[in-house]
Amino acid sequence: MRLNGESDDRVISNTKRFSIDSSSNNHTSTKMTQYREIVEKKRVQQKNEADAKKWAKGIKFLLAENGYIKTKYNSGKVVIVYHRDFENHKAGDIIIESEGNSLKTIISNWDRWRVDMAQGSGVNEW
């Protein structure tokens, strides 16, 4: 290359040549695939946790007797609400008999429930 009529080898020697190698692209796409798999796994885990939390708020059973209603939720939480005076409780008293299960247990129970429903065991036989 000539600048002002002289040869400038310095410019040519500092120039780097880049070649596009298909193997380097494969490394990049493999790495991106690994991240995609990790992200997809995390997304599925978060969706399952959200679904399990929603399921946990559902009611497993109600028991109404002697002026109170006892509600057990899928989470394992048990709440008793008094609607009239009974023994040493007044109308409006709310008692939490059980706080419920851990998130890990809730997810496990939800997963078991989901499999049971897929197999058709959730049908009432009465």
ABEGO torsion letter per residue (X at the ends): XBBGGBBBAAAAAABBBBBBBAAAAAAAAAAAAAAAAAAAAAAAAAAAAAAAAAAAABBABBBBBGGBBBBBBAAGBBBBBBABBBEABBBGBBBBABAEBBAAAAAAAAAAAAAAAAAGAABBAX
